[in-house]
Amino acid sequence: MIRPHPTVRRSAMLRRVAVTAFGLTLLVAGVTAAPATAAPDGKAGIAAPGGNAGIAAPGGKAATAGSFVDSTPVPGGFASWSELLRLQQRMNNAAAQITNAAQRSANSGFAGIVADPTNRHLKVYWKGEPPANLVANARATVATQVLPAAYSQRELLAAADRLRAKAGDEITTVGPRADGAGLLVGTQDGLLGATALAGVPVTVQTKVAAAPATRWDDTAPWWGGAAWRNATTGGGCSTGFGVFKNGNARILSAAHCGNLNNVATDPTGQAMGTVSFRNAGTDTLLLSGGSGGRVFNNSTDAQGNVVSEFSNQVIGASASQVGNWVCTSGAYSGTRCSIQVKARNLCINVRDFGQVCGQVQAENTTGLNAVGQGDSGGPVEIVNAANTLQVWATGTNTAIDDTNTSTGCTGYRPTGRVCAWRFYYEDIFSGMAGVGATGVVLG
């Protein structure tokens, strides 16, 4: 039951649905009023410092642009985010070649990859000896270290299936560790005998819970990071990236935000189409309205208040690796960076919703908000190293850990809204596959 909250601006109503008996919580926000700081005509009319105003956008919409990472402290001793991101991009290119080759081999000893640019080299974990040409190709791209693994990724994914079958709702998340040492398991209060149940070593995280998490007056073609409201149920979420299905540009978002044929509108009541396709197993859905290849972002002050709002060009899709630095752009929290990937290939067990796989765990390394209520379905992005006004699509927001990592909200902050520094998002390729999408819409 969604109840209006008298003080809400960006999220006029909040709904909280529990996820698993011990942890995950889906958070959906409804919208009945635009925020006081909404941009004129629903578009960001102010360019951020260094941004380019007046760029033509598909559909005749005026598009401003800005770099939303330049004002964020750069980790690892790098001189700039561009320097860090250039190294990260080389790491991800090498990682993609390795993972693609591993997936083609039924007996691959591939265990995982850590692509943390602050380490200055790519870490590849392998059970046994990896193909020499694969390692040589990686080292031609970026400094690469090959490390031994106790288990292959295939063995650990099978072990995760065994543990889910035996432990059920006692676990909130489960997936392979990137170093191949065993499984990473999230629980509320721990899990006795987890290693025996899985048949491999288990690293248990306790007090793990998650909660899926507008801009406010967008027009067609719809951009990522905008607010949409489920006119059928009253709940509200964020739009994800534009994607293609059967040659048509559609809008990606989170499956827990609506059911098939639910009507979607923006907060002003403008129709955005209906939920035309939905896959609960990947927590992704498609809205039938046409989409564009841009995503909303914003700059903030030290307190997390939105200073200026703009949009950025989407130039493609990229899988995020453990150790990567990413940003989120939910419509409620706004753009959030300083976020690092901690695990991937996770499945989360959601009460009243079901199992969701293809999930990535990430954390805001500053302990500040990463995402929160109303950000569900919104974009997770990697900034382009060569041009920080452009982004790669890497996922869509699913859940926040609201038991152990809750923190103050940013962006639009009505009383009672919940946010967190740890969250989960659906990998862009897994999410697109779940709804039969064949690629992202480019700007």
C-alpha positions in Angstrom: 0.0 0.0 0.0 1.5 3.3 -1.1 0.8 6.2 1.2 1.5 9.9 0.3 4.1 11.6 2.4 3.3 15.2 3.2 6.8 16.6 2.8 7.9 14.8 -0.3 9.1 16.8 -3.3 10.9 14.4 -5.6 9.2 11.3 -4.2 5.7 12.2 -3.1 5.0 8.7 -2.0 7.2 5.9 -0.7 6.7 2.2 -0.7 8.9 -0.3 1.0 8.7 -4.0 0.0 10.8 -6.5 2.0 13.3 -8.6 0.1 14.1 -12.0 1.7 13.4 -12.8 5.3 16.7 -11.5 6.4 17.8 -8.7 4.1 17.0 -7.3 0.7 14.4 -4.6 0.4 12.9 -3.3 -2.8 12.2 0.5 -2.6 9.9 2.2 -5.1 8.8 5.8 -4.8 5.7 7.4 -6.3 5.7 10.9 -7.7 2.8 13.4 -7.6 4.7 16.7 -7.6 7.7 18.1 -9.4 10.6 19.2 -7.3 11.2 22.9 -6.6 14.6 22.7 -8.4 13.4 21.0 -11.6 15.0 22.5 -14.7 12.9 24.7 -17.1 10.8 22.6 -19.5 12.1 19.5 -17.7 15.5 19.7 -19.3 18.7 20.8 -17.7 19.0 24.4 -18.9 22.3 25.2 -17.1 25.6 23.8 -18.2 28.0 22.7 -15.6 31.4 24.4 -15.4 33.3 23.4 -18.6 30.0 22.1 -20.1 28.8 22.8 -23.6 25.4 24.4 -23.9 23.1 24.2 -26.8 24.1 20.8 -28.3 21.5 19.6 -30.7 19.8 16.4 -29.5 17.5 13.8 -31.2 13.9 15.0 -31.3 14.8 18.6 -31.3 15.5 18.8 -27.5 18.2 21.2 -26.4 21.0 19.2 -24.7 23.4 20.7 -22.3 26.5 18.7 -21.2 28.9 18.7 -18.3 31.5 16.6 -16.7 30.2 15.3 -13.4 33.5 13.7 -12.2 35.9 16.6 -12.5 34.9 18.0 -9.1 35.2 14.6 -7.4 38.5 13.7 -5.7 40.5 11.3 -7.8 41.7 8.1 -5.9 45.0 6.3 -6.2 47.3 9.3 -6.8 46.1 9.9 -10.4 46.4 13.5 -11.6 42.9 13.4 -13.1 39.9 11.2 -13.6 40.8 11.1 -17.3 44.1 9.5 -16.4 42.5 6.9 -14.1 39.7 6.2 -16.6 42.2 5.7 -19.5 43.9 3.0 -17.5 40.6 1.5 -16.5 39.4 1.4 -20.1 42.5 -0.5 -21.2 42.0 -2.9 -18.3 38.3 -3.4 -19.3 39.3 -4.0 -23.0 41.7 -6.7 -21.9 39.2 -8.2 -19.4 36.6 -8.4 -22.1 38.9 -10.4 -24.4 39.8 -12.8 -21.6 36.2 -13.4 -20.4 34.9 -13.8 -24.0 37.6 -16.4 -24.7 36.9 -18.2 -21.4 33.2 -18.4 -22.1 33.8 -20.2 -25.4 35.7 -23.0 -23.6 33.7 -25.5 -21.6 36.8 -26.5 -19.5 38.2 -23.1 -18.9 40.1 -22.5 -15.7 39.2 -18.8 -15.7 38.2 -17.7 -12.2 37.8 -13.9 -12.3 39.4 -10.5 -12.9 40.1 -7.5 -10.7 40.4 -4.3 -12.8 41.2 -1.7 -10.2 43.2 1.0 -11.8 44.6 2.2 -8.4 46.6 -1.1 -8.4 48.2 -0.1 -11.8 47.8 -3.6 -13.2 45.1 -6.1 -14.2 44.8 -9.1 -12.0 43.7 -12.3 -13.7 42.9 -15.4 -11.6 43.1 -18.8 -13.3 42.9 -22.4 -12.1 45.8 -24.1 -13.9 47.7 -22.5 -16.7 45.9 -20.0 -18.9 46.4 -20.0 -22.7 49.7 -18.2 -23.3 48.4 -16.2 -26.3 45.5 -14.9 -24.1 48.0 -13.6 -21.5 50.3 -12.1 -24.1 47.4 -10.3 -25.8 46.3 -8.9 -22.4 49.9 -7.8 -21.6 50.1 -6.0 -24.9 47.2 -3.9 -23.8 47.9 -3.3 -20.1 50.2 -4.5 -17.3 48.8 -7.9 -16.4 49.4 -10.2 -13.4 48.2 -13.8 -13.6 47.5 -15.4 -10.2 46.5 -18.9 -9.2 42.9 -19.7 -8.2 41.6 -22.6 -6.2 38.4 -22.8 -8.3 37.3 -21.8 -11.7 34.3 -19.5 -12.2 32.2 -22.3 -13.6 32.9 -24.5 -10.5 31.9 -21.6 -8.2 28.7 -20.8 -10.2 27.7 -24.4 -9.7 28.5 -24.2 -6.0 26.4 -21.1 -5.8 23.5 -23.0 -7.3 23.9 -25.7 -4.7 24.0 -23.2 -1.9 20.8 -21.4 -3.1 19.0 -24.7 -3.3 19.9 -25.7 0.2 20.0 -22.4 2.1 17.1 -20.7 0.4 16.0 -17.5 2.2 18.8 -17.7 4.7 21.1 -16.0 2.2 20.5 -12.6 0.5 23.3 -12.6 -2.0 25.6 -15.3 -3.5 28.2 -15.4 -6.2 31.8 -16.3 -7.0 34.7 -14.3 -5.6 36.8 -12.6 -8.3 40.0 -14.3 -7.0 38.5 -17.8 -7.3 39.0 -18.6 -3.6 35.3 -19.5 -3.1 31.9 -17.9 -2.8 30.9 -14.5 -1.5 27.7 -14.9 0.5 25.5 -12.2 2.0 23.3 -12.9 5.0 21.6 -11.0 7.8 23.0 -12.9 10.8 25.5 -15.4 9.3 25.0 -18.9 8.0 26.3 -21.9 10.0 27.8 -24.7 7.9 27.8 -22.6 4.7 31.0 -24.2 3.4 29.6 -27.7 3.9 26.4 -26.7 2.1 28.3 -25.2 -0.9 31.1 -27.7 -1.1 33.6 -24.8 -1.5 35.0 -22.2 1.0 32.6 -19.4 1.7 33.2 -15.8 2.7 30.1 -14.6 4.6 29.1 -11.0 4.8 26.6 -10.3 7.7 24.0 -7.7 8.0 23.6 -7.5 4.2 20.3 -6.1 3.0 19.3 -4.3 -0.2 16.6 -2.0 -1.5 16.1 -1.0 -5.1 16.2 2.0 -5.1 13.3 11.0 -11.5 14.6 13.9 -13.7 11.2 15.3 -13.7 9.6 16.4 -16.9 11.3 14.7 -19.9 9.9 14.5 -23.4 10.2 11.9 -26.1 12.6 10.5 -27.1 13.1 9.7 -23.4 16.5 9.8 -21.8 18.1 7.7 -19.0 18.0 9.0 -15.4 14.5 10.6 -15.8 11.5 10.0 -13.5 8.7 7.8 -14.5 5.5 7.0 -12.6 3.5 3.8 -12.8 0.1 5.3 -13.4 -1.5 1.9 -12.7 -0.1 1.4 -9.2 1.2 4.9 -8.2 4.8 3.8 -7.7 7.7 5.7 -9.3 11.2 4.8 -10.5 14.0 6.0 -12.8 14.5 5.4 -16.5 17.5 3.4 -17.6 19.4 3.5 -20.9 17.7 3.5 -24.2 18.0 0.0 -25.8 16.9 -1.6 -29.1 14.4 -4.5 -29.3 13.3 -5.7 -32.7 14.7 -2.6 -34.2 12.7 -0.2 -32.0 14.3 2.1 -29.4 12.7 1.3 -26.0 13.3 2.4 -22.4 15.1 0.1 -19.9 14.1 0.1 -16.3 13.7 -2.3 -13.3 11.1 -5.1 -13.4 10.1 -4.5 -9.8 8.8 -1.1 -10.8 5.8 -2.5 -12.8 3.9 -5.4 -14.4 3.1 -6.0 -18.0 0.7 -3.4 -19.6 1.1 -1.0 -16.6 0.9 2.6 -18.0 3.9 4.8 -17.5 4.0 8.6 -17.3 6.4 11.3 -16.4 5.7 13.2 -13.2 3.7 15.8 -15.2 1.4 13.1 -16.5 2.8 12.9 -20.0 2.4 9.3 -21.4 5.6 7.3 -21.8 4.0 4.1 -23.0 3.3 0.9 -21.2 5.4 -1.9 -19.7 5.8 -4.0 -22.9 8.3 -6.6 -21.8 9.5 -7.8 -18.3 11.9 -10.3 -16.9 11.8 -10.6 -13.1 14.9 -12.9 -13.2 17.1 -10.0 -14.3 14.9 -7.3 -12.8 14.6 -5.5 -16.1 11.6 -4.3 -18.1 11.0 -2.2 -21.2 8.7 0.8 -21.6 7.2 1.1 -25.0 8.0 4.8 -25.4 10.8 5.7 -27.8 14.2 6.4 -26.2 17.2 8.6 -27.0 20.9 8.0 -26.5 21.5 10.5 -23.7 21.4 10.3 -19.9 20.7 12.9 -17.3 23.4 13.9 -14.9 24.2 16.7 -12.5 26.9 18.4 -10.5 26.5 18.8 -6.7 28.0 20.8 -3.8 29.8 19.3 -0.8 26.4 18.6 0.9 25.1 16.6 -2.1 22.7 19.3 -3.2 22.1 19.5 -7.0 23.9 22.6 -8.4 23.3 22.2 -12.1 21.6 19.5 -14.2 22.5 18.5 -17.8 22.7 15.4 -20.0 25.5 13.3 -21.5 25.9 11.3 -24.6 25.8 7.5 -24.4 28.6 6.1 -26.6 28.1 2.3 -26.0 27.9 -0.4 -23.4 30.7 -1.8 -21.3 30.7 -4.5 -18.6 32.1 -3.3 -15.3 34.8 -5.4 -13.6 35.6 -5.8 -10.0 37.7 -2.8 -9.0 36.2 -0.5 -11.6 35.0 3.0 -10.7 31.4 3.8 -11.8 28.8 6.5 -11.3 25.0 6.2 -10.8 22.3 8.6 -12.0 19.0 7.9 -10.3 16.4 10.5 -10.6 16.1 11.0 -6.8 19.7 10.9 -5.6 21.1 12.5 -8.7 24.6 11.7 -10.0 26.8 9.9 -7.6 30.5 8.9 -8.2 33.4 7.6 -6.1 31.7 4.2 -6.4 33.8 1.1 -6.8 32.7 -2.4 -7.9 33.2 -5.0 -5.2 31.7 -8.2 -6.7 29.8 -9.4 -9.8 27.9 -12.4 -11.1 25.8 -12.3 -7.9 22.3 -13.7 -7.4 20.1 -12.0 -4.8 17.0 -13.6 -3.2 14.1 -11.2 -3.0 11.0 -11.8 -0.9 7.7 -11.2 -2.6 9.7 -10.8 -5.9 12.0 -13.8 -6.5 15.6 -14.5 -7.4 17.5 -11.9 -9.4 20.8 -12.8 -11.0 23.4 -10.9 -13.1 23.9 -8.5 -10.2 26.9 -6.4 -9.4 27.7 -5.2 -5.9 29.3 -1.7 -5.6 30.0 0.7 -2.8 30.6 4.5 -2.4 34.1 4.5 -1.1 33.5 7.8 0.8 30.7 6.3 2.9 28.2 8.7 1.3 25.0 8.0 -0.6 25.3 5.8 -3.7 21.6 5.3 -4.5 18.3 5.3 -2.7 14.6 5.1 -2.9 13.3 6.2 -6.3 16.5 5.4 -8.1 15.5 1.9 -9.2 16.0 1.3 -12.9 18.3 4.3 -13.2 21.6 4.2 -15.1 24.9 3.0 -13.8 27.6 4.5 -16.1 31.3 4.5 -16.8 32.7 7.9 -17.8 34.6 7.9 -21.1 38.3 8.6 -20.4 38.8 10.4 -23.7 35.9 12.8 -23.2 34.3 13.1 -19.8 31.1 14.5 -21.3 30.4 11.0 -22.6 29.4 7.8 -20.8 29.3 4.0 -21.3 26.2 2.1 -20.2 27.2 -0.5 -17.6 24.0 -1.3 -15.6 20.6 -0.5 -14.1 20.0 0.1 -10.3 18.2 -2.7 -8.5 18.7 -2.6 -4.7 20.4 -0.8 -1.8 21.7 -2.4 1.4 19.5 -0.5 3.9 20.3 -2.6 7.0 24.0 -2.0 7.5 25.0 0.8 5.0 22.1 3.3 5.2 23.3 6.9 5.1 22.0 10.4 4.4 20.3 11.0 1.1 21.5 13.3 -1.7 19.6 15.1 -4.4 15.9 15.3 -3.5 15.6 14.5 0.2 12.0 14.3 1.6 11.7 13.2 5.2 11.7 9.4 5.5 13.5 8.6 2.2 16.2 5.8 2.6 19.6 5.8 0.9 22.7 3.7 1.3 26.4 3.5 0.3 26.3 -0.1 -0.8 24.0 -1.2 -3.6 23.3 -3.7 -6.3 22.8 -3.2 -10.0 22.0 -5.4 -13.0 24.9 -5.8 -15.5 23.9 -4.1 -18.7 24.5 -7.1 -20.9 22.6 -9.5 -18.6 19.8 -7.0 -18.3 19.5 -6.5 -22.1 19.6 -10.2 -22.7 16.8 -10.7 -20.1 14.4 -8.5 -22.2 15.7 -9.5 -25.6 17.4 -6.1 -26.3 20.2 -6.1 -28.8 22.1 -3.0 -28.0 22.0 0.5 -26.4 20.8 3.6 -28.2 23.7 5.9 -29.0 23.6 9.6 -28.6 
